[in-house]
């Protein structure tokens, strides 16, 4: 079961990296939820596709690299690195043209061979700082790094 669940997460990540979002119909449970979206965004497979298209308007050449993948029971933990070029306005920050790198951890719960829950935790301070947000130096000192 653990290897099958890890394969599912690899396919999920590949769907985003290759922009083959129709594969999400096979990978995401109809009742799936995530904590990674802004409040008010509907939790649905179609919203997952639409949300990613919005991300692509702000960030080009998005690539998620899986650094570690650990599975036990119905859970898979992924440590990932995000890389992309900042090409569109994000939260009022104008496009910088910079390549942005951020790191995070995702936890997935699998049910009926599909992803039913997703929790993501990322280095948001470091991410925003790279985009040009004015982050106090003392805040950055406690941020996580992508190593």
NORCOR-V627556 format. One record per helix or strand of 2 or more residues. SS is the DSSP state (A for helix, B for strand). FROM is the first residue (numbers start at 1). TO is the last residue. If there is no record, write none. Layout:
ss=(SS:SS)
from=(FROM:FROM)
to=(TO:TO)
//
This chain:
ss=(A:A:B:A:B:B:B:B:A:A)
from=(2:21:28:45:59:75:99:114:124:137)
to=(17:27:34:58:72:86:111:122:131:140)
//
